[in-house]
Amino acid sequence: MASNQNPSLVIPLQASGHLRSKKVYFLSWQPTADQDSFCKSLQKLVLDAIEMASTENFRSISFPAIGCSQYGYPPNLIAKILIEEAYRLVDIHGISISFTIEPDKIDIYQEFKRQIDLLKESKEPSDTPVVSIKVGNGTISVEKGTIITQKVDAIIGSSSSKHLKKAIIKAAGRDVESAYQTEYLHNPDAILISTISGQLPCKRIFFLKWQPESNEGELRQSIKDFISNVIQHVISYKYSSVAFPAIGCGHHNCSVTIVVETMVNAIKKELERRGKALAIKFVIEPGKQNVYDEFCKHVLASER
């Protein structure tokens, strides 16, 4: 279903007749000739549908093999995109996700099954060790996981990132949602909103305002300011550990290399300058191997 007026439109309809589901979602989606844009549009389609289902408190959702019939892209590419994005969102939203393939599409079924099997093999715990180094009196580590499960003093979110903010607040519960709204209404221009942790295992949640810049120099400076604000507040709360998600490496279309390099180097400089015994953790979502590799490369780099 395509719509030029609203490319992110999701139309929910109450299911009726012979349908066994509770609702049907019709999503606006227009495939493109550019492969990169095509892949990103598929990821967004899955994200929009799952976020809608999560908002409506549904516990399961089923997708057809979207894009596998008439658009000229190989089924293995489409299956890989859909499966990996679904896998990334399972833990974040706590929802069961399935893909339903038409009975006569055996080759497509086999490709989806192959991608699931490959994903299972690649997600063995032994395959993704925690990378850690000492910087000054502190440490920096990189691991795969989800930000909402981190047992640290504070976790970091971005009040400007709709997807990340919604995932954290949903997992943390209504008390956190209420606290966030109260703080936001009181001071909508605040650089940082601090809330209780609710149902999460951390002690505190820091939501910082951050928007990516198109100019590389301004982007790097905005990341440095972001890191400086985080560390300043962590110290002011007398905390000793903090976990960051891979902010800027998802839906902002920023250069992953620039974002990660700047973020890691800014953390290193903060630890060296302040001399505090802080444990800094970067938590990378499963399925984002390129982002994980980039963080590991820059954390382990000896040059500042």
N, C-alpha and C positions, 0 to 999 in steps of 0.2 A: 504494500500500500504506500503510495507516494503522495507527498504534499509539499509544494514549493513554498507555501505560506508559513508553515511551521515544521521544520525538518526534525524536531524531536517530539512530535505529537504522539501521545499514547491515548487511544480511545478504549476505555474499558466498557464492556457490555455484559449484562447479566446473562448467563447461559440459560438456555431453555430447550424445549423439545427433547431430542434424543441425546444431547450432549451431557456427559457425566461430570464435567467440570462445573465449578461455581461461577466462573467468569471467563470471558474471552477478551484478550487484549489485541486490538488492532494497532500496529505500530507503523508510523510513517518511515519508509526506508526506500532510498533510491540508489541502486548500485551505480558505480562509476567505472569508467574505462581505466583509470589510474589504479594500479594494484594497491599501493599504500593507502590511498583514500578509501578504497573498497574494504580493506582489512579493518581500518579504524571505524568505518561505518557499521560493520558487523559487530565489533566490540561494543559500540555505543548502543546498538539495538538490544543486545543481551543485557547490558547494564540498565538501560531504561526499563525493560520489562521486569527484571528482578527487583529493582528499586520500587517499582509500582506495587508488585506483589508483596514485598516486605512492608511497605507503608500500609497496605490493607491487611496486614497480619496473616497472610497466607503462608502455609508451611511447605508448599510444593508448587512447582511450575514445570510445564512441559513445552519444549520447542520442536517444531518440524525441522527438517534439514534445509534451512533457509539458504537460498542461493546456489543450490547444487544442481539445478536443472538447466537453466537457459541463459546463463550470463557469461559462459566461456571460461570460467575459472575452474581449476582442477578440484575435485572433491577433497583431496588430501589437504589442500590449503584451507578450504572452508571448514572442514572438520577440525583442523588444528586450532584455528582461531576461535571457533565456538566452544570447543572443549576446554581450552586453556582459560578463556575468559570466565566460563561457568565455574571452573575449579577455583579460580581466584576469588570468586564472590560467595562460594558456599559457606566458608567460615565467617566471613564478614557479616552476612545477613542471616545465617542459620536457617537456610532453606534447602529443600531437596530439589535437585534439578535433573530432569531427564530429557532425552532427545528421542523422538518417535519417528521412525523411518518407515516409509511405505513398503508393504510386503514384497513388491516386485523390484525394489531398489537394493538388491543384494550387495552390489559393489559398494554402494554408499554406506550401507550398514557395516560392511567389513571395514571400511575406512574409519568410521567413527569408533568402532571397537578397537581398531589398531591404535588410534590416537589415545584412547583411554588407557590401553595397556602400556603404551610408551610413557604416558604421564605418571602412571603408578610406579613404573620402574625408576623414573627419574626423581621421584619424591621420597625415596628411601632416606631415613635420617642420616645414615652413614655417608650419603652423597653430598650433604650440605653441612660441613663442619662450621663451627663458629670461628671466625677469624678475629684475632684480638692482638692489639699492641699496647705498649705503655708509652705515654706521652707526658713528660713532666711527672707530676704526682698522680696523674689520672690515667684512665684507659679508654681506648676506643675499640668497639667490637662491631662486627657485622654478622647478622644471622638471618635466616629465612623464617618467616612466621607472620603473625598478625599483630598489629599494634595494640589491639584490645585485650590481648592475653598476657601482656608484659607485667611482670612483678617487679616494678621499679617505683621510685618515689613519684616521678611525674612522667606522663606521656604527652606528646606534642601533637596537636591538630592544627589545622588552618581554618580560621573562621571564614576565609574566602573560598575554600574548596567545598562545594556543595556535597560531593560524594564522600569525602573523608569525614567531614563534620557529621553528616547524617549517620554514617556507619558507627562512629564513636558514640554519639548520643543515643542511638537505638540500643546499642549493647549496654550502655551504662544505665539506662532506665529513665523513668519519668522524673525522678528527683533532679537528675542532671539536666534534663531538658528544661525543666522549670527554672532551675538556677541559671542556666545559660540565657534563657529568654529574659529573665529579670535583669541580669547584668547588661544584656544588650540594649534593652529598652532604657535603662538608666544612663548608659553611655555608649551610644551606637558607633562613635568614632574611636573607641578604645583600641589601642594597638594590641592589647592582650586581654582576654577574658579568662579568668581562673575559676574553675568549679570543683566541687567535690567529685569523688570518683564513682559514687553510686555502686553499681554491681561489678565494677571492674577491679582487678587485683592491685592496681596502682593506688597511690595516696591522693594524687591530684591530677587534674587535666588542665593543660594550658592550651587555649585556642588563640593563636596569633594571626593577626591580619597580614596577609601577604598576597600580592598579585605579581605575576611574572611580567617582566619588561621585554619589549621586542628588541631594544638596543642591548648588545652584549655587555657593554660596560655598566649600564644601569641595572641589568639583570644580576650581574655579579655583585654589585654593591647592595642590591636589595636582599640577596641571600646572606651576605656578611652581616647586614643590620638585623636580619631575622635571627641568625645564630647568636649574635651579641645579646639581643633582647632575651632569648631563651636562657642563656647561661646566667645573665644578670638576675633573672627571676628565680632560677633554680637555687642560686646562692642566697638570695634574700629570704627564701623559705627554709634555708639551712638543710637543703636536700643534698644527697650525694650520688644519686643515679637518675638518669633520664633516658627515655627512648624516643627516637625520631622515626617516623615513617619516611619513605622516599618521596618527600614533598617535591613537586615540580617535575616528577618523572612519569606522570601518568597521562592526565587529560589536558595538560596545558600546552602540549606540542613544543616544549622546550628541548634544547639539546641536552640529552642525558649526560654527556661528557662534561659540558660546561657546568651544569647544576651540581653534579656529584663532586667534581674536582673542587669547585668553589666552596661547597658545603664542608667537605672533609678538611680542606686546608684552613678554613675559618675556625673549625673546631680545634684543630691542632694548635693554632695560634692562641686561641682563648685559653686552652689548658696550659700552654707554656707561659703565657703572660700572667695569668691569675695564680698559678701555683697551687690550685685546689685539687684535692683528691676526689675527682669526679669520675664516675663510670658512665661513659656515653655509649649508647647503643643505637645502631641503625638497623631497623627491622624491615626486611624486604619481603613483599608478598610472594607466596609460591607462584611459580609460573613466570616470574620476571627475572629469568636467568641473566639476561643482558645487564639489567640494573644491578643485580647482586655482584656480577663479575666486575662491573665498573667501580662499585664501592670498594670491593676487595683490592682492586688494583691501586686505587688512590690512598686507601688506608695504609697499605703496606709500602707505599712509595717512600723512600728516604728523603727525597727533596721536598722542601716546603714551598 
